[in-house]
Amino acid sequence: MTRADYLRREYEGRVNRAIDFVYANFSRDFDLDELADAAAFSRFHFHRVFHALTGETLAGFVRRVRLARSADLLRSAPGLDVTQVALECGFSGPSVFSRAFRDRYGCSPSEWRSGDFPAPRSARDESKQGQADGKGGDAGGPETGYPSSIERPFRREPVTKLKYEVEVKELPELTVAYARHVGPYNEVGEAFGRLGRWAGPRGLFRPGALSLAVYHDSPETTEAAKLRSSACLSVPPGTPVDGDIGLMSIPGGTFAVGRFEIAADQFGEAWDALMGEWLPASGWQPDDRPCYEVYLNDHEQHPRKHFIIDICQPVKPL
């Protein structure tokens, strides 16, 4: 076994502990941050690590486990009505459960139970396989009855075909002027526009100034309309600000810095490459300090309109 394989298994072991937590607690209302604690990973960054390693969001995985269990219960426990099944599987009520069940399986819980609606193959397989073997490897067993099709799914193929380089380095603390954006991260350009209109007349686009975006919320746990990000420009400490432009410090320290040249629709792929491909085999793990992107070119001047960026992920030894 290579060192990279050994280190990746450490990551997978930690993710498995979070998955074990879901299996043991799926019927109760829990905070997704509890899964990060179970895995001993940074609460902020674990959601991206999980998605990068498995190809599935934490919230999506929890929902899938609950729905698979409910599909099994609807057939194997006729004494439970739909409301009881919903509550048993961690849903807040029958209406929320019914919508989620129909979205996944294409029929209502009652139709699935009665067999009056031809459920998609995924639902039939999950229920039948769970009822047939009652174990699903170490994912379940007679005590839990989990369908084995919800076994731990780690990506084995490369996360991305992007070419990139990563260097672990010490980065300094930065003082930045910022314009705050609330909404989907891919719409932060509006905040850069506001920042530019403020900074330009003040002569702050000086040689060596860095243009960067800081992400304050996890997109896995925060709805898109409420995501907070900051369009930033590095400035001298004490620079006066006014209006909706603020001043803040970004902590320095040890960072994994990934250099990418990407199209506008490849930012997520680049983050997955750093977090799910490079990081698990690196001997490093995410730290709780803010992560950010540094923009190194004017993409409008690039022959293919590509962005050249550094993704700066704070890290600490594994």
Contacts in CASP RR format, 6 or more apart in sequence:
PFRMAT RR
TARGET T0000
AUTHOR 0000-0000-0000
METHOD contacts of the structure
MODEL  1
MTRADYLRREYEGRVNRAIDFVYANFSRDFDLDELADAAAFSRFHFHRVF
HALTGETLAGFVRRVRLARSADLLRSAPGLDVTQVALECGFSGPSVFSRA
FRDRYGCSPSEWRSGDFPAPRSARDESKQGQADGKGGDAGGPETGYPSSI
ERPFRREPVTKLKYEVEVKELPELTVAYARHVGPYNEVGEAFGRLGRWAG
PRGLFRPGALSLAVYHDSPETTEAAKLRSSACLSVPPGTPVDGDIGLMSI
PGGTFAVGRFEIAADQFGEAWDALMGEWLPASGWQPDDRPCYEVYLNDHE
QHPRKHFIIDICQPVKPL
3 281 0 8 1.000
4 281 0 8 1.000
5 281 0 8 1.000
7 280 0 8 1.000
7 281 0 8 1.000
7 282 0 8 1.000
7 283 0 8 1.000
7 318 0 8 1.000
8 280 0 8 1.000
8 281 0 8 1.000
10 280 0 8 1.000
10 318 0 8 1.000
11 49 0 8 1.000
11 53 0 8 1.000
11 279 0 8 1.000
11 280 0 8 1.000
11 285 0 8 1.000
12 53 0 8 1.000
12 152 0 8 1.000
12 154 0 8 1.000
12 280 0 8 1.000
14 39 0 8 1.000
14 40 0 8 1.000
14 41 0 8 1.000
15 39 0 8 1.000
15 49 0 8 1.000
15 50 0 8 1.000
15 53 0 8 1.000
15 54 0 8 1.000
15 152 0 8 1.000
15 154 0 8 1.000
16 152 0 8 1.000
17 38 0 8 1.000
17 39 0 8 1.000
17 40 0 8 1.000
18 35 0 8 1.000
18 36 0 8 1.000
18 38 0 8 1.000
18 39 0 8 1.000
18 46 0 8 1.000
18 50 0 8 1.000
18 58 0 8 1.000
19 61 0 8 1.000
19 139 0 8 1.000
19 152 0 8 1.000
20 38 0 8 1.000
21 34 0 8 1.000
21 35 0 8 1.000
21 38 0 8 1.000
22 35 0 8 1.000
22 61 0 8 1.000
22 62 0 8 1.000
22 65 0 8 1.000
23 65 0 8 1.000
23 139 0 8 1.000
23 140 0 8 1.000
23 144 0 8 1.000
23 146 0 8 1.000
26 62 0 8 1.000
26 65 0 8 1.000
26 66 0 8 1.000
26 69 0 8 1.000
26 89 0 8 1.000
26 90 0 8 1.000
27 87 0 8 1.000
27 88 0 8 1.000
27 89 0 8 1.000
27 90 0 8 1.000
28 90 0 8 1.000
29 90 0 8 1.000
29 92 0 8 1.000
32 47 0 8 1.000
32 58 0 8 1.000
32 59 0 8 1.000
32 62 0 8 1.000
32 220 0 8 1.000
32 221 0 8 1.000
33 43 0 8 1.000
33 221 0 8 1.000
35 46 0 8 1.000
35 50 0 8 1.000
35 58 0 8 1.000
36 42 0 8 1.000
36 43 0 8 1.000
36 46 0 8 1.000
36 47 0 8 1.000
37 43 0 8 1.000
39 46 0 8 1.000
41 49 0 8 1.000
41 285 0 8 1.000
41 286 0 8 1.000
42 285 0 8 1.000
42 286 0 8 1.000
42 287 0 8 1.000
42 288 0 8 1.000
43 288 0 8 1.000
44 218 0 8 1.000
44 286 0 8 1.000
44 288 0 8 1.000
45 218 0 8 1.000
45 275 0 8 1.000
45 286 0 8 1.000
45 287 0 8 1.000
45 288 0 8 1.000
45 291 0 8 1.000
45 313 0 8 1.000
46 58 0 8 1.000
46 286 0 8 1.000
47 57 0 8 1.000
47 58 0 8 1.000
47 218 0 8 1.000
47 219 0 8 1.000
47 220 0 8 1.000
47 221 0 8 1.000
48 218 0 8 1.000
48 220 0 8 1.000
48 271 0 8 1.000
48 272 0 8 1.000
48 275 0 8 1.000
49 275 0 8 1.000
49 276 0 8 1.000
49 279 0 8 1.000
49 280 0 8 1.000
49 286 0 8 1.000
50 56 0 8 1.000
50 57 0 8 1.000
50 58 0 8 1.000
50 61 0 8 1.000
50 220 0 8 1.000
51 57 0 8 1.000
51 58 0 8 1.000
51 220 0 8 1.000
51 272 0 8 1.000
51 275 0 8 1.000
52 155 0 8 1.000
52 159 0 8 1.000
52 271 0 8 1.000
52 272 0 8 1.000
52 273 0 8 1.000
52 275 0 8 1.000
52 276 0 8 1.000
52 277 0 8 1.000
52 279 0 8 1.000
53 154 0 8 1.000
53 155 0 8 1.000
53 276 0 8 1.000
53 280 0 8 1.000
54 61 0 8 1.000
54 152 0 8 1.000
54 153 0 8 1.000
54 154 0 8 1.000
54 155 0 8 1.000
55 153 0 8 1.000
55 155 0 8 1.000
56 64 0 8 1.000
56 153 0 8 1.000
57 220 0 8 1.000
58 220 0 8 1.000
58 221 0 8 1.000
59 220 0 8 1.000
59 221 0 8 1.000
63 100 0 8 1.000
64 104 0 8 1.000
64 150 0 8 1.000
65 146 0 8 1.000
65 150 0 8 1.000
66 89 0 8 1.000
66 90 0 8 1.000
66 91 0 8 1.000
67 89 0 8 1.000
67 100 0 8 1.000
67 101 0 8 1.000
67 104 0 8 1.000
67 105 0 8 1.000
68 126 0 8 1.000
68 146 0 8 1.000
68 147 0 8 1.000
68 149 0 8 1.000
68 150 0 8 1.000
69 89 0 8 1.000
69 145 0 8 1.000
69 146 0 8 1.000
69 147 0 8 1.000
70 85 0 8 1.000
70 86 0 8 1.000
70 88 0 8 1.000
70 89 0 8 1.000
70 91 0 8 1.000
70 97 0 8 1.000
70 101 0 8 1.000
70 109 0 8 1.000
71 101 0 8 1.000
71 105 0 8 1.000
71 112 0 8 1.000
71 123 0 8 1.000
71 126 0 8 1.000
71 127 0 8 1.000
71 147 0 8 1.000
72 126 0 8 1.000
72 127 0 8 1.000
72 130 0 8 1.000
72 131 0 8 1.000
72 145 0 8 1.000
72 146 0 8 1.000
72 147 0 8 1.000
73 80 0 8 1.000
73 85 0 8 1.000
73 88 0 8 1.000
73 89 0 8 1.000
74 82 0 8 1.000
74 85 0 8 1.000
74 109 0 8 1.000
74 112 0 8 1.000
74 113 0 8 1.000
75 112 0 8 1.000
75 113 0 8 1.000
75 127 0 8 1.000
75 131 0 8 1.000
76 131 0 8 1.000
77 85 0 8 1.000
78 113 0 8 1.000
80 88 0 8 1.000
82 94 0 8 1.000
82 97 0 8 1.000
82 98 0 8 1.000
82 109 0 8 1.000
82 110 0 8 1.000
82 113 0 8 1.000
83 93 0 8 1.000
83 94 0 8 1.000
85 97 0 8 1.000
85 109 0 8 1.000
86 92 0 8 1.000
86 93 0 8 1.000
86 94 0 8 1.000
86 96 0 8 1.000
86 97 0 8 1.000
86 98 0 8 1.000
86 109 0 8 1.000
87 93 0 8 1.000
89 97 0 8 1.000
91 97 0 8 1.000
91 100 0 8 1.000
97 109 0 8 1.000
98 108 0 8 1.000
98 109 0 8 1.000
101 107 0 8 1.000
101 108 0 8 1.000
101 109 0 8 1.000
101 112 0 8 1.000
102 108 0 8 1.000
104 122 0 8 1.000
104 123 0 8 1.000
105 112 0 8 1.000
105 119 0 8 1.000
105 120 0 8 1.000
105 122 0 8 1.000
105 123 0 8 1.000
106 117 0 8 1.000
106 119 0 8 1.000
106 120 0 8 1.000
106 123 0 8 1.000
107 117 0 8 1.000
107 118 0 8 1.000
107 119 0 8 1.000
107 123 0 8 1.000
108 117 0 8 1.000
111 117 0 8 1.000
111 119 0 8 1.000
112 119 0 8 1.000
112 123 0 8 1.000
122 149 0 8 1.000
125 147 0 8 1.000
125 149 0 8 1.000
126 147 0 8 1.000
126 149 0 8 1.000
126 150 0 8 1.000
127 147 0 8 1.000
129 136 0 8 1.000
129 147 0 8 1.000
129 148 0 8 1.000
129 149 0 8 1.000
130 136 0 8 1.000
130 145 0 8 1.000
130 146 0 8 1.000
130 147 0 8 1.000
130 148 0 8 1.000
130 149 0 8 1.000
133 148 0 8 1.000
134 140 0 8 1.000
134 141 0 8 1.000
134 142 0 8 1.000
134 145 0 8 1.000
134 146 0 8 1.000
134 148 0 8 1.000
135 141 0 8 1.000
135 142 0 8 1.000
135 145 0 8 1.000
135 148 0 8 1.000
136 146 0 8 1.000
136 147 0 8 1.000
136 148 0 8 1.000
136 151 0 8 1.000
137 148 0 8 1.000
137 151 0 8 1.000
139 146 0 8 1.000
139 148 0 8 1.000
139 150 0 8 1.000
139 151 0 8 1.000
139 152 0 8 1.000
140 146 0 8 1.000
140 148 0 8 1.000
155 276 0 8 1.000
158 277 0 8 1.000
159 269 0 8 1.000
159 272 0 8 1.000
159 273 0 8 1.000
159 276 0 8 1.000
159 277 0 8 1.000
160 269 0 8 1.000
160 270 0 8 1.000
160 272 0 8 1.000
160 273 0 8 1.000
160 277 0 8 1.000
162 260 0 8 1.000
162 262 0 8 1.000
162 266 0 8 1.000
162 269 0 8 1.000
162 270 0 8 1.000
162 273 0 8 1.000
163 261 0 8 1.000
164 258 0 8 1.000
164 259 0 8 1.000
164 260 0 8 1.000
164 270 0 8 1.000
164 273 0 8 1.000
164 274 0 8 1.000
164 278 0 8 1.000
165 258 0 8 1.000
165 259 0 8 1.000
166 256 0 8 1.000
166 257 0 8 1.000
166 258 0 8 1.000
166 259 0 8 1.000
166 274 0 8 1.000
166 278 0 8 1.000
166 282 0 8 1.000
167 256 0 8 1.000
167 257 0 8 1.000
167 258 0 8 1.000
167 259 0 8 1.000
168 254 0 8 1.000
168 255 0 8 1.000
168 256 0 8 1.000
168 257 0 8 1.000
168 282 0 8 1.000
168 284 0 8 1.000
168 315 0 8 1.000
169 254 0 8 1.000
169 255 0 8 1.000
169 257 0 8 1.000
170 252 0 8 1.000
170 253 0 8 1.000
170 254 0 8 1.000
170 255 0 8 1.000
171 252 0 8 1.000
171 253 0 8 1.000
171 254 0 8 1.000
171 255 0 8 1.000
171 257 0 8 1.000
171 312 0 8 1.000
172 252 0 8 1.000
172 253 0 8 1.000
173 249 0 8 1.000
173 250 0 8 1.000
173 251 0 8 1.000
173 252 0 8 1.000
173 253 0 8 1.000
174 210 0 8 1.000
174 212 0 8 1.000
174 232 0 8 1.000
174 234 0 8 1.000
174 249 0 8 1.000
174 250 0 8 1.000
174 252 0 8 1.000
175 234 0 8 1.000
175 235 0 8 1.000
175 236 0 8 1.000
175 237 0 8 1.000
175 238 0 8 1.000
175 239 0 8 1.000
175 247 0 8 1.000
175 248 0 8 1.000
175 249 0 8 1.000
175 250 0 8 1.000
176 210 0 8 1.000
176 212 0 8 1.000
176 214 0 8 1.000
176 230 0 8 1.000
176 232 0 8 1.000
176 233 0 8 1.000
176 234 0 8 1.000
176 235 0 8 1.000
176 247 0 8 1.000
176 248 0 8 1.000
176 249 0 8 1.000
176 250 0 8 1.000
177 195 0 8 1.000
177 198 0 8 1.000
177 199 0 8 1.000
177 204 0 8 1.000
177 232 0 8 1.000
177 233 0 8 1.000
177 235 0 8 1.000
177 239 0 8 1.000
177 241 0 8 1.000
177 245 0 8 1.000
177 246 0 8 1.000
177 247 0 8 1.000
178 195 0 8 1.000
178 214 0 8 1.000
178 230 0 8 1.000
178 231 0 8 1.000
178 232 0 8 1.000
178 233 0 8 1.000
178 245 0 8 1.000
178 246 0 8 1.000
178 247 0 8 1.000
178 248 0 8 1.000
179 191 0 8 1.000
179 192 0 8 1.000
179 193 0 8 1.000
179 194 0 8 1.000
179 195 0 8 1.000
179 198 0 8 1.000
179 230 0 8 1.000
179 231 0 8 1.000
179 244 0 8 1.000
179 245 0 8 1.000
179 246 0 8 1.000
180 191 0 8 1.000
180 228 0 8 1.000
180 229 0 8 1.000
180 230 0 8 1.000
180 244 0 8 1.000
180 246 0 8 1.000
181 187 0 8 1.000
181 188 0 8 1.000
181 189 0 8 1.000
181 190 0 8 1.000
181 191 0 8 1.000
181 228 0 8 1.000
181 229 0 8 1.000
181 230 0 8 1.000
181 231 0 8 1.000
182 225 0 8 1.000
182 226 0 8 1.000
182 227 0 8 1.000
182 228 0 8 1.000
183 224 0 8 1.000
183 225 0 8 1.000
183 226 0 8 1.000
183 227 0 8 1.000
183 228 0 8 1.000
183 229 0 8 1.000
184 224 0 8 1.000
184 225 0 8 1.000
184 227 0 8 1.000
185 213 0 8 1.000
185 215 0 8 1.000
185 219 0 8 1.000
185 227 0 8 1.000
185 229 0 8 1.000
185 267 0 8 1.000
186 267 0 8 1.000
188 213 0 8 1.000
188 229 0 8 1.000
188 231 0 8 1.000
189 231 0 8 1.000
191 229 0 8 1.000
191 230 0 8 1.000
191 231 0 8 1.000
192 211 0 8 1.000
192 213 0 8 1.000
192 231 0 8 1.000
193 231 0 8 1.000
194 231 0 8 1.000
194 244 0 8 1.000
194 245 0 8 1.000
195 231 0 8 1.000
195 232 0 8 1.000
195 233 0 8 1.000
195 245 0 8 1.000
196 205 0 8 1.000
196 233 0 8 1.000
198 245 0 8 1.000
199 205 0 8 1.000
199 233 0 8 1.000
199 235 0 8 1.000
204 233 0 8 1.000
204 235 0 8 1.000
204 239 0 8 1.000
205 233 0 8 1.000
208 234 0 8 1.000
209 233 0 8 1.000
209 234 0 8 1.000
209 235 0 8 1.000
210 232 0 8 1.000
210 233 0 8 1.000
210 234 0 8 1.000
210 294 0 8 1.000
211 232 0 8 1.000
211 233 0 8 1.000
211 294 0 8 1.000
211 295 0 8 1.000
212 232 0 8 1.000
212 233 0 8 1.000
212 234 0 8 1.000
212 292 0 8 1.000
212 293 0 8 1.000
212 294 0 8 1.000
212 295 0 8 1.000
213 229 0 8 1.000
213 230 0 8 1.000
213 231 0 8 1.000
213 232 0 8 1.000
213 292 0 8 1.000
213 293 0 8 1.000
213 295 0 8 1.000
214 229 0 8 1.000
214 230 0 8 1.000
214 232 0 8 1.000
214 250 0 8 1.000
214 290 0 8 1.000
214 291 0 8 1.000
214 292 0 8 1.000
215 227 0 8 1.000
215 229 0 8 1.000
215 290 0 8 1.000
215 291 0 8 1.000
215 292 0 8 1.000
216 227 0 8 1.000
216 228 0 8 1.000
216 229 0 8 1.000
216 230 0 8 1.000
216 290 0 8 1.000
217 226 0 8 1.000
217 227 0 8 1.000
217 228 0 8 1.000
217 229 0 8 1.000
219 227 0 8 1.000
230 248 0 8 1.000
232 250 0 8 1.000
232 292 0 8 1.000
235 247 0 8 1.000
238 247 0 8 1.000
239 247 0 8 1.000
241 247 0 8 1.000
250 290 0 8 1.000
250 292 0 8 1.000
251 289 0 8 1.000
251 290 0 8 1.000
251 314 0 8 1.000
252 289 0 8 1.000
252 314 0 8 1.000
253 289 0 8 1.000
253 314 0 8 1.000
254 287 0 8 1.000
254 314 0 8 1.000
254 315 0 8 1.000
254 316 0 8 1.000
255 312 0 8 1.000
255 313 0 8 1.000
255 314 0 8 1.000
255 315 0 8 1.000
256 274 0 8 1.000
256 278 0 8 1.000
256 279 0 8 1.000
256 282 0 8 1.000
256 284 0 8 1.000
256 312 0 8 1.000
256 313 0 8 1.000
256 315 0 8 1.000
257 310 0 8 1.000
257 311 0 8 1.000
257 312 0 8 1.000
257 313 0 8 1.000
258 274 0 8 1.000
258 278 0 8 1.000
258 310 0 8 1.000
258 311 0 8 1.000
258 312 0 8 1.000
258 313 0 8 1.000
259 308 0 8 1.000
259 309 0 8 1.000
259 310 0 8 1.000
260 266 0 8 1.000
260 270 0 8 1.000
260 273 0 8 1.000
260 307 0 8 1.000
260 308 0 8 1.000
260 309 0 8 1.000
260 310 0 8 1.000
260 311 0 8 1.000
261 306 0 8 1.000
261 307 0 8 1.000
261 308 0 8 1.000
262 269 0 8 1.000
262 270 0 8 1.000
262 306 0 8 1.000
262 307 0 8 1.000
262 309 0 8 1.000
263 304 0 8 1.000
263 305 0 8 1.000
263 306 0 8 1.000
263 307 0 8 1.000
264 299 0 8 1.000
264 305 0 8 1.000
264 307 0 8 1.000
267 293 0 8 1.000
267 307 0 8 1.000
270 309 0 8 1.000
270 311 0 8 1.000
271 311 0 8 1.000
274 311 0 8 1.000
274 313 0 8 1.000
275 286 0 8 1.000
275 313 0 8 1.000
279 285 0 8 1.000
279 286 0 8 1.000
279 313 0 8 1.000
279 315 0 8 1.000
282 315 0 8 1.000
282 318 0 8 1.000
283 317 0 8 1.000
283 318 0 8 1.000
284 315 0 8 1.000
284 316 0 8 1.000
284 317 0 8 1.000
284 318 0 8 1.000
285 315 0 8 1.000
285 316 0 8 1.000
285 317 0 8 1.000
285 318 0 8 1.000
286 313 0 8 1.000
286 314 0 8 1.000
286 315 0 8 1.000
286 316 0 8 1.000
287 314 0 8 1.000
287 315 0 8 1.000
287 316 0 8 1.000
288 314 0 8 1.000
289 314 0 8 1.000
290 314 0 8 1.000
291 311 0 8 1.000
291 312 0 8 1.000
291 313 0 8 1.000
291 314 0 8 1.000
292 312 0 8 1.000
293 309 0 8 1.000
293 310 0 8 1.000
293 311 0 8 1.000
293 312 0 8 1.000
294 309 0 8 1.000
294 310 0 8 1.000
294 312 0 8 1.000
295 307 0 8 1.000
295 308 0 8 1.000
295 309 0 8 1.000
296 308 0 8 1.000
296 309 0 8 1.000
296 310 0 8 1.000
297 307 0 8 1.000
297 308 0 8 1.000
299 305 0 8 1.000
299 306 0 8 1.000
299 307 0 8 1.000
299 308 0 8 1.000
302 308 0 8 1.000
END
